[in-house]
Amino acid sequence: RAAGGISAEVPVGAIQNDLQNARNDAANNASQLPQVGDVTYAKGALIAASVAPGLAPYASARVGVGWTSEGGIAYTGRAIRIDMRKSFDLSEATSVSIGAGLTVPFYGQQEGAAVPNVDLSALHGYGADVPLLIGWESSGGIYKLWGGLRAGFEYDAIGNVSTEPKDVPLGFQPIALSGTRYFGSAVLGFAVGFRHLHVAFELDSAYQQIDGNFNQTNVRVTGISLAPATALWWQF
């Protein structure tokens, strides 16, 4: 199966407030660099790097490998994820699967993730997750429905964060960022189509805790984000 579409990462509640406060802080101090000890700015920087709010393209491919198992690779705009999962049939129409995935985050095509004075072009890291899913398919495969839980972690770092304005003093050292995000999420999705083509919709709701450091300032961020996505499937 090959798929292509678009996804979004939408912070809500406390995470959205922390992100907006950091942007307001930057707007009110546009002529200054982020200050050491600025907790507000540090929280926003970690959210931009770890949660990556905004819109992004999505592309994936999956293939069966035998023993009711399959492998997949997906591009999510700011990361590559590789996974394997095994399925167990509960009935002719219903099955449950468990898997494991590895994620490599990097700076990619993400619209809306930026915080002023933070350049994500040097973003790198790694992560892992374990999904547990249950799925149902109608007779003839016209309708598909799935849901489940996913838990994991992701480490993100930025080795070279540039600043604005451009006329910074010579010899200015880049600001370092690093953070580890632990998350648990629930996912619900459905697809409708005929024969080889389906249109799929999915919503992921995640609670996360991010512990990290930006500009020599240690902070913790907790809260919820939503990740809606839609894609066109081609099965062959």
N, C-alpha and C positions, 0 to 999 in steps of 0.2 A: 504494500500500500504506500502510495506517495500522497503528500498533503501540502497545501500551501494556503496561507491566509494572513491574518493580522491578529495581534494580541495587544493587550493593554495591562499596565500595572497601575492600580489606583489606590493610593493610601487613603485611609479614612480615619476619623477620630483623632487620637493623640498624635499618630505619625504625620497626618496631614497638617496638623497645627504646628508640630515641630519643624516641618519643612517650610511652611509659610513664614514662620517666625525667623528662620535663618535668612530667607530671601528678603524679608523686611529689614533685618539687621544689615544686610549687605547694601540695600538701597539707601538706608539712612547714613551709611558710612562709606559711600562710593569712592571717596578719595583715599581711603586707608586700607591697609592690608588686614586680614583677619588677625586678631590679637590672641596671644597665648592666654588660655584660661577662659576664652569666650565659649561657654557651654552651649549657648543657643546656636552659634555657628557650627560648632563641632557636631551637634546632633543632626543638623541639616546636611552636612557633608557626608556623614555616615549613611543617612537615608538615601541620598543621591547615588552613593556607590553601591550599597547593598540591596536596597529595594528597587532602585532604578525606575522611578515613576515615569510613565509616558507610554506612547504607542510604539510598536515595533513590528516588523514583518515576521512571519513564522513559516518554517518549512521543515518537513520531516519525511522519513522513509522507514518502513518496518518490513521485516521479512521473517518467515517461519524458519526455524532451525531444527525442527523435529522434536519428538517427545512432548508434544503440546506446548512448545516453548517458542518464543520469538525474540528477536533483537531489534533495536531501533536507534536512530540517530536523529536529533532535532536541533535546529537553529532557532533561537528565540530572540534575536535582535541584539542581545548583549551576552550570550553564552551559547556554548555547544554542550548538549547532553547526550550521553550514550547509556543505554540501559538494556537489561535482559529481564524477561519475566516468564513465569510458568503458569499455565492455566489448568484448572481442575473443573471438569463439567459437573454441574449440579443437576442438570436436566438437559433435554435436547435444545432448549432455548436459553438457558442460564448457565453462567460459569463464573468462577472466582479466580483471581490471579494475584500472585505476589511477585515482587521483583526487586531490583536494585539498580540505581542509576548513579553515574558519575557526571559531574558538571564542571566545565571550565569556563568561568566568566571572563569577559574581556570587553573593551570598549567597542561598541558596534553601532548599528542603526537604531538608536533610541531617541525618539523625539519627546522632549519635555523633562528629561532627567536632571538637567544641569542646575547647579546652584552657582550664582555669581562668585567669581574668584576661585572656583574649583574646576580644574580641567581633568576630565576622566580619560584622557587619551592614553594614559599609562596604566589603566586598570588591569589587574590580573589576579588570579586566585584559583581556588578549587573547592569542590563540594561533593556531597553524597546524599542520597535519599533512598527511602524504602517506601514504595506505594503498595497499598492493598486495595484491590478493586473488585467490584461485582458488576457483571454486565448481562444484559438481556437483548435478544434479537428476535424480531417478529418472523413469522413464516414468510419465506421469500427474501428476507433480509432488507425489507423496505424501511423498517424503523429499528433503531438501535438506541439503547439507554444504558448509561453506566454511572456509577458513583463510587466513592470510597474515601480513604484517608491516605495522607502522605506525611512523613516526618523526615527531617534531615538537618543538615548544617551546610554553611557556605562561608569560606574565608575569602575576604577581598582586601586587596592592598593597592595603593597608588604610590609608585616610586618617584613620580615627577609631577607635582601639582603646580601649574603655573598660576599667576595672579594677574588681576587687573587693578589699576591701569597699567599700561605698558612701561611707563617711565619709572620703574623701580630702581633702587640703587644698585650699582654694580656689586657683584659678589653676593647678592641675595641667594640664600639657600632654599631650594624647593621644600614645600611643606609636605611632610609624610602623613599618610593615612593608612590605617589597618583596622579591620573589624571582623568579628565572627558573628554570623547570624544563625540562630537556632530557630527552627520553625516547625509548626504542625499545621496541616491544612486539610480541608474537606473539599472534594471536587464532585461536581454533578454535570453531566453532559448528555446530549442526545444528537442523533444524526438521522436524516431522512433522505432517501434517494432510491435509485432503481439500477439494478445490475451493477455496473462498474463505478458509477458516480454517486456520491453522497455529499450533502452539505451538513457540516457538523458545527455545533455550538457547545461551549463549555464555560463553566464558571468555577473558579478556585477561590476559596476564602481562607486566608492564612493568618495565624497569630504568630508573631515573631519577637524574639529578643535579640538585640544587637549590642554587643560589648566591643568597644573599640577606642581608638586614639586618633585625634586629628589635631595637628599643630600643638603637640605636647599637652593635649587636654583629653583626659579619660572621661568617657560618658557611657551611659546605657540608655538605649531606646527600646520601648516595648509598644506594641499595638498591632492593629489589623490592617491588612491590605486585601483588595479584591483584584482578581485577574480574569476578566472576560476575554474570550477568544472565539474566533470563527475561522473555518477553513473548508476548502473543497478537497474531498478525498477522491483518489483514483485508485481502484483496486484491480490488480491484474495478476 
